[in-house]
Amino acid sequence: MKAITYRTYGSPDVLEYGDVPEPKLGADAVLVKVKAASVNPVDWKIQAGYLDSLMVAVFPVIPGWDVAGVVERVGVGVTEFAPGDEVIGYVREDMVGRGTFAEYVAAPVRTLARKPAALTFEEAAGLPLAGLTAYQALTRALEIKPGDTVLVHAAAGGVGSLAVQIATALGARVIGTASARNHDYLRALGVEPVAYGEGLADRVRTLAPRGVDAVLDLVGGDALQLSPGLLAEGGRLASIADGAVLALGGHYVFVRPDTADLTALADLADSGRLRVEVAATFPLEKAADAQRLNAEGHTRGKIVVTIA
């Protein structure tokens, strides 16, 4: 099968496009014919070696954790899916090696859910990692409930654009930070936008004079540091980007595969309450260009790699 691989840590320049063996199928996994896979910052961070102390890499590595595709065949222990089923998945295992930037991926059933019918394969591929990150942060770390006011930093990005929709679906009022060019986009998602930069805290306080009930930080640094001062009494703080949140009394969120959570996201999409913005698509052989664009950090929504 065709796949993207890298044989050593490095920049997108180390990526190679070529033939690799089709993955072996375990008892509790299904072979998915990949239609699309999205790019996430963690892909190129792992590839650069930044997470070498946390994750074992088995070279050559096929990158990618997000997938949308069709079940080709199932392992002997699988009853949840059948050939022909359309699925999405956050295919993260205990080691890095057999990812989703390939024509086929062997995906453990615990990483999969049925694809939402309302989304294209390209849109659906952008949902798993970013959507699960947002969903788990909002429902578990922050325990968002109807009537809460939630501030989301970097609200127009891949995770942020899903987080604001999920928070709205949970019944919250949402304030989101973003550059001015993305404010109309956020308004269309039901968000009250505020601009980055000097005076951010004052702009948020104007919208929420008594403070916000929860802050979801997706950027870290200065945005995280000013966040505790924006919370109402008893307010909750979580970050996916900066471990310093723990010293501020908040929660650090690292996403994990979860079929039930992924199914909940699919249900939101099928009910019209969650859509995925696709910023750009690239064919599989151009995955290095997709990574470079993602690393720039300025795109709205998700960058997707497609497999014919």
N, C-alpha and C positions, 0 to 999 in steps of 0.2 A: 504494500500500500504506500501511497505518498504521504509524507509527513514533514513537519519542521522539526529539526533537532539541533542541539548544541553539544559539543564534546568537551568543552571547557567553559569555565565561567568567563563572562565578559559582556560587552555591549551588544546591541542588536547585530553588529557586524559578525558575531560568531554563529548566527543562525544559518542553517543549511536546509535546502529543500531537496528531497530525494526519496528513494525507496527504503523502507524498513519492513521487517517482518510484521505480519498481522499479530495483534496481541493474543496471548493465550487467555482462555475464558475460565475463570474460577467457578466453583459451584454456586456461589451466591452473587454472581454478576451477570450482566447482559452485555452482548456486543452491540454497540450503537453505531449505526452508519451516520456519521456526522454531517449535518447540513450547515451548521454555523457554530462558531465559538467566539466568545468576546475576549477582549484584551483588558487586563486589570493591572494596576501598578505593581501588585505583588509578583506578577509574571517576570517583569524585567528586574525587579529587586532580587528575586531568587536567582535569576540568571546571572546577575552581577556578583553573586556570592554573599550578599548582605545577610542572608538567613542561614548561612552554612552551619552555624552553631545550633540551630533549631531543627533543621530538616536535612535528612540524609538524601543526597543526590546520587542516583544510579545512572551513570553516563553510558551511552548518549541519552540525554534528556529530551523528551518531547514536552514542550511547555503547554500551558493552558489548563484551566480548571473548569471553566464554564462550557456548557454544551447544550445544543438543541439538535435533535436528530430522530432517527427511526430505529427501533429495535430490529436487529438482523437475526439474532438467535439468543437463546437464554441458557444459563447454566442449569445443571441438573437439579439444584435445590430451589430454583426460582418459580414462584407461583404468582408473583405480583404483576408480571408483564408477559406479553406474548409477542412473537414476531409481527411487525407491522404497527405496533403501538408507537405513537409520537410522544417523545419524552424530553424533559429538560433535566439538567443536573449540575450540581457543584461537585465535580468528581475529584475530591481531595482524598488522598490516601496517606498512609503513615510515612511514605517516602516520595520523593519527586523523581519521576522517570517516565511514566506512560501517561502523558497528558492528552489534551483534546485538540491540539493543532495537528490533526491527522484525519485521514479518511475514515478510520474506525477507532473507537476507544472501548476498552473493557471496563464497564462502570459497575461498581458494587451497587446493589439495589438500594442500600441505605443512603445513597447520594442522589437518587432520582425521584422524580414525580412526573405525572402526566403533563404534557405541554398544554398550556392554555390555548383553546381554540381561537380566541380573539386576537392572538398575536401571530405575526409571521415568524418563521424560523429565525430570521435575523433579530427581530425584537426579542423573541423568547430567549435567545442565547445571551442577551444582555441582562437577564433577570436574576439568575441564581446567586452568584456571589454578592453582587451589590445589593440585591433585594434582601437576601438573608441577613447581610450585615445590618442593614437598616431595620429590618423587622425584629431581629433579636435584640438590638440596642434599644429600640423603642418599647417593646413589649416586656422584656426581661430586666434589663439594666435600669431603664427609666420608668417602667410600669405606667405608661401613658394611659389616661382614662378620659372619658368624655368631659369636656369643659376645661381641660388643661390648656395653658398657653405654652407652646414649645418654640424655642429658638434653635434653628439649624444653621450651623456655620458651613459655608460652601454648598448652598442649597441647590445650585444649578448643575452640579457635577454628576458623575455616574451614580454614586451612592446617594447624594443629596437630593437629586430629582425624584428618586424613589422614596426616600425617607419622608419628604414633605407630603407626598400623596398618601403614604401609609398612615402618617400621623393624622391627616385629615380624615381618612377612613375610620380611624379610631375615635373620632369625635373631637379632636383638638383644634384649637386656633394655632396657626403656624406663622411664625416670623422667620424669614430666611435671609442670610447675608449672601450677596453676590455682586459682581460688577454691574455697572449700570446697563450694559448692553443686554443683560439677561433678566432685567426686571419685568418686562412685559411677559416674558416666558413664564416667570414665577407667578405673576398675577393670574395667568391663564390656568395655573395649577391650584389656584385658591390661596396663594401665599401672599403675605404682606412683606414686600422686599425692603431691605435696607442695604446701603452701600458699604463696602469695605472702607478701611482707612481711618485716618484721624477723626475722632468724634463719633466712632461707631457706638460706643457705650451710651452716649447721650441720645443718639437716634433710636436705639432700642428702648431706652427709658421713656422716650416720648410716646412710643406705642404701648408700652407696658409699665406705667408709672409705679405700680406696686411690685414689679419684678415678674419674671417668668417662672413657671412651675418646673420647667426642665430645659436643659441645654444639651443638644447633641453636637459635639465637636468633631468635625471631619478633616481639620487642617492642623491642629496643634499650635504650638508657639504662642504668639501674642493673643490670638483669638481665644485659646484655652485659658490663658492667664487672666483675662478680663472677665471671663464667664462667671466665676463665683459671685462677683459683685452685681451681677444682673439677676440673680436668683431671688425669688420670694422666700420668705421663711419656710423652711422644710423643703426647698427646691432640690431637684436631683440633677446630677451632672454625669455625663458619660462621654468618652472619647474613643475613637477607633484609630487615632493617629499619633497619640502622645501619651506615653506611660506616666508622664508627670501628673496626669489626672488623679492618680492614686493619692499623691501627697496633698491634693486639693480636696480630698474627701469624696471623690467620684469613682466611677467604674471604668475600667479599661475593657474594651470589647474586642475579642478575636473570634471571628465567625467560625461556625462549624456546620458540616452537612447535617440536614435534618429534613426528612421527607415530609413530616407534618407541616413544618413551617413553609417549605417550598410549595406544598399543596395549598396552603392558605394564601400565598402570594398569587398562585395561579387562579384561585377563586376570585381574588380581588380584580385581576386582569379580566377575567371572563364576565364579571359583573360591571365592567366599565369604570371601575374606581382606580385603576392603576394602568398606566401606559408607560412604555419604554421608549425614550428618545434615542434614536440611532444617529450618531454624529457623522459616521463615515463607515464604509465597508471596503475591505480589501480581499482579493483572492488569496488563497493559502500561500502561494509562492511569494507573496508580497508581505508576509507577516512581519518582517523586519521594519518595513515602513509603518505598519500599524503600531508597532511598539514605539517607534520614534515619535509618532504623533501623540501617543498616550503619555509619554514621558514629558512632553512639553507642558502638560497640565492645564491647558486652556480650553479644552473641548467641552461642549455641553452635551451631556448624555454619554452614550456608550460607543466604543469603537469595536467593530465586528469583523472577524475573518470568516469568509464563506468558502465552502467546499462544494465543488460541482458534483 
